[in-house]
Amino acid sequence: MSTKQASALAGKFSEIVGKDNVMTSENDRYAYSYDSAVLDPVMPGLVVRPTSSEALGRVVALCNEHGLPLTVRGAGTNLSGGTIPLPGGVVVLTNGLTRILEINEEDLYAIVEPGVVTASFAQEVARRGLFYPPDPGSQTVSTIGGNVAENAGGLRGLKYGVTKDYVMGMEFWDVDGRLIKSGSRTVKGVTGYNLHGLMVASEGTLAVFDKIILKLVPPPQAAKSMLAVFDSIAAASETVAAIIAAKIVPATLEMMDNFTIRTVDNFRHAGLPIDAAALLLIEVDGHPGQVADEAGVVERICREHRAREVKVAGDAAERNTIWQARRDALPALANLKPTCVLEDATVPRSKIPAMIAALDEISKKFQLTIGTFGHAGDGNLHPTILTDKRDKKEWLRVEKAIEEIFNQALALGGTLSGEHGIGLAKAGFLIKETGRATLDFSARLKKALDPKNILNAGKMAA
C-alpha cells in the first residue's frame, strides 16, 4: 500500500469509525506489527478501531472491496504468529468492542462482544454466582474473541474443557459485511450447519466475530489443592496416569520439572523444594464430600507412586501459593534469556513419560536449555526453550529442536498444538499431522468463504 493509497483509505475508514480510531503513524502501526510469538514483526498499512457492531461490518466490507488484507487483533497474546499482519494490510482492533451485553442467570448463558477481557468477564460472572471455567494463562489481558479464534485452553481444561465447549452460538461478519447468525441461547439447537463451531479455532481466517454466546455453569462448592514432590520425573508422569485411571478427573493437574522449579523459586522465593525432580500441582473440586474423598484418593496414589512428600493446602492462602508457583513458570523462565520459545506439542496422557524423555534427549542433542511445565493431566506440555535469537548458530539449533519436538509428539500419537494454535509458526508442519487431502479441503473451504483471501491470509496455510 503506497502512502497515497493509505491516505485515501484512511479517509474512508475515518468516515466509518471516526478519525481518532484510524492510526497511520509509524509508531502506532508498529505497536500492532507483532504478537507474543518470536517471529519477526510485519508493519501494517493502517490500524482501525471500530466501536460498534455496524462499524465493524462496514470495515470488513471496505477491506474486501479494496482487496486489503485484514487481521483482527484482540490483545495480541497468541503464541503462534496468529495476529502478525501482512505487509501493508489493515489491523482491525477489537478493544473498542468490550461490552458484556447480557448475563442470563436463569438460563446460564452470556452474550459478549469480542473485545471483552477474559478475566474481567469471569469475574463479572462470578459476582452473579456463576462460573466461566476457561482460564488461559493470558486471561488478565486476552480477549474472548481471541480465545474463541484460538480455542484457548488453560489449567482447568482437564475437567471443564476448553473454549469450544462453552461457545453456544455466534454472530459474525462475512467478507461482504453481511451478518451471519449461528447457534442459539438454548441448551439444544441443531438449526442449520454448525457454523459457530467452524469459527472456533479458525484463527480469524473465515469471518470476523461480532457477538459470542457463552455457556455458564454453577461454580464448585468446594476445592482442595495439593503439591506432590517427586525424586523422579518418570514417577510423577506415572502418577498422572494412575490418577486418571482411578476415574478421578481433577480440576487441574499440572507438572513442573526441576529446572522450572528452581527458576520459579528463584523468581518468587516461594519455598519450593528445589532438589525435587518434578512437582505435581493438583486441585480437586465439587461437592464437599466428593472433594474430601477424591483428595484422599489422590494423596494415596501420589504416595504409592513414590512421592516423597504431599503438601495439602490448609487454607486459601496456601492454595494461592501453590497456584501462584504454576502461574510464575513462564515469566520466571522468560526472565533468564532474551528469547523464550514456548511450545505446546501435546500427547496422549499415557505417553507423557515418553515425551518427557524425548525432551531431555532433544535438550542434550541440540545443547539447549529447555524447561518443561504444563497441563500434565491432558498431555499438554509446554517445553520452553531459552535462547537468544541474535545468536544465529544457536537459533538454527533451536529451529531443528522445535521440528524434532513436533515430530516426537506426532510419533506418539499427539498433535502440533494443544492450545496455542497454528498461525504462521506451525503452518509448515500441518501436512505432517493432517495430510495433503485435509489441507486441500480446508483451502477449498477458505476460498469459498473468502475468495479474495483477505482474512488473516497466510495463517494455517501450508
Rosetta blueprint (number, residue, H / E / L):
1 M L
2 S L
3 T H
4 K H
5 Q H
6 A H
7 S H
8 A H
9 L H
10 A H
11 G H
12 K H
13 F H
14 S H
15 E H
16 I H
17 V H
18 G L
19 K H
20 D H
21 N H
22 V E
23 M E
24 T L
25 S L
26 E H
27 N H
28 D H
29 R H
30 Y H
31 A L
32 Y L
33 S L
34 Y L
35 D L
36 S L
37 A L
38 V L
39 L L
40 D L
41 P L
42 V L
43 M L
44 P L
45 G L
46 L E
47 V E
48 V E
49 R L
50 P L
51 T L
52 S L
53 S H
54 E H
55 A H
56 L H
57 G H
58 R H
59 V H
60 V H
61 A H
62 L H
63 C H
64 N H
65 E H
66 H L
67 G L
68 L L
69 P L
70 L E
71 T E
72 V E
73 R E
74 G L
75 A L
76 G L
77 T L
78 N L
79 L L
80 S L
81 G L
82 G L
83 T L
84 I L
85 P L
86 L L
87 P L
88 G L
89 G L
90 V E
91 V E
92 V E
93 L E
94 T L
95 N L
96 G L
97 L L
98 T L
99 R L
100 I E
101 L E
102 E E
103 I E
104 N E
105 E L
106 E L
107 D L
108 L L
109 Y E
110 A E
111 I E
112 V E
113 E L
114 P L
115 G L
116 V L
117 V E
118 T H
119 A H
120 S H
121 F H
122 A H
123 Q H
124 E H
125 V H
126 A H
127 R H
128 R L
129 G L
130 L L
131 F E
132 Y L
133 P L
134 P L
135 D L
136 P L
137 G L
138 S L
139 Q L
140 T L
141 V L
142 S L
143 T E
144 I H
145 G H
146 G H
147 N H
148 V H
149 A H
150 E H
151 N L
152 A L
153 G L
154 G L
155 L L
156 R L
157 G H
158 L H
159 K H
160 Y H
161 G L
162 V L
163 T H
164 K H
165 D H
166 Y H
167 V E
168 M E
169 G E
170 M E
171 E E
172 F E
173 W E
174 D L
175 V L
176 D L
177 G L
178 R L
179 L E
180 I E
181 K E
182 S E
183 G E
184 S L
185 R L
186 T L
187 V L
188 K L
189 G L
190 V L
191 T L
192 G L
193 Y L
194 N L
195 L H
196 H H
197 G H
198 L H
199 M H
200 V L
201 A L
202 S L
203 E L
204 G L
205 T L
206 L L
207 A L
208 V E
209 F E
210 D E
211 K E
212 I E
213 I E
214 L E
215 K E
216 L L
217 V E
218 P L
219 P L
220 P L
221 Q L
222 A E
223 A E
224 K E
225 S E
226 M E
227 L E
228 A E
229 V E
230 F E
231 D L
232 S L
233 I H
234 A H
235 A H
236 A H
237 S H
238 E H
239 T H
240 V H
241 A H
242 A H
243 I H
244 I H
245 A H
246 A L
247 K L
248 I L
249 V L
250 P L
251 A L
252 T E
253 L E
254 E E
255 M E
256 M E
257 D E
258 N H
259 F H
260 T H
261 I H
262 R H
263 T H
264 V H
265 D H
266 N H
267 F H
268 R H
269 H L
270 A L
271 G L
272 L L
273 P L
274 I L
275 D L
276 A L
277 A L
278 A E
279 L E
280 L E
281 L E
282 I E
283 E E
284 V E
285 D E
286 G E
287 H L
288 P H
289 G H
290 Q H
291 V H
292 A H
293 D H
294 E H
295 A H
296 G H
297 V H
298 V H
299 E H
300 R H
301 I H
302 C H
303 R H
304 E H
305 H L
306 R L
307 A E
308 R E
309 E E
310 V E
311 K E
312 V E
313 A L
314 G L
315 D L
316 A H
317 A H
318 E H
319 R H
320 N H
321 T H
322 I H
323 W H
324 Q H
325 A H
326 R H
327 R H
328 D L
329 A H
330 L H
331 P H
332 A H
333 L H
334 A H
335 N L
336 L L
337 K L
338 P L
339 T E
340 C E
341 V E
342 L E
343 E L
344 D L
345 A L
346 T E
347 V L
348 P L
349 R H
350 S H
351 K H
352 I H
353 P H
354 A H
355 M H
356 I H
357 A H
358 A H
359 L H
360 D H
361 E H
362 I H
363 S H
364 K H
365 K H
366 F L
367 Q L
368 L L
369 T E
370 I E
371 G E
372 T E
373 F E
374 G E
375 H E
376 A H
377 G H
378 D H
379 G L
380 N E
381 L E
382 H E
383 P E
384 T E
385 I E
386 L E
387 T E
388 D L
389 K L
390 R L
391 D L
392 K H
393 K H
394 E H
395 W H
396 L H
397 R H
398 V H
399 E H
400 K H
401 A H
402 I H
403 E H
404 E H
405 I H
406 F H
407 N H
408 Q H
409 A H
410 L H
411 A H
412 L L
413 G L
414 G L
415 T E
416 L L
417 S L
418 G L
419 E L
420 H L
421 G L
422 I L
423 G L
424 L L
425 A L
426 K L
427 A H
428 G H
429 F H
430 L H
431 I H
432 K H
433 E H
434 T H
435 G L
436 R H
437 A H
438 T H
439 L H
440 D H
441 F H
442 S H
443 A H
444 R H
445 L H
446 K H
447 K H
448 A H
449 L H
450 D L
451 P L
452 K L
453 N L
454 I L
455 L E
456 N L
457 A L
458 G L
459 K L
460 M L
461 A L
462 A L
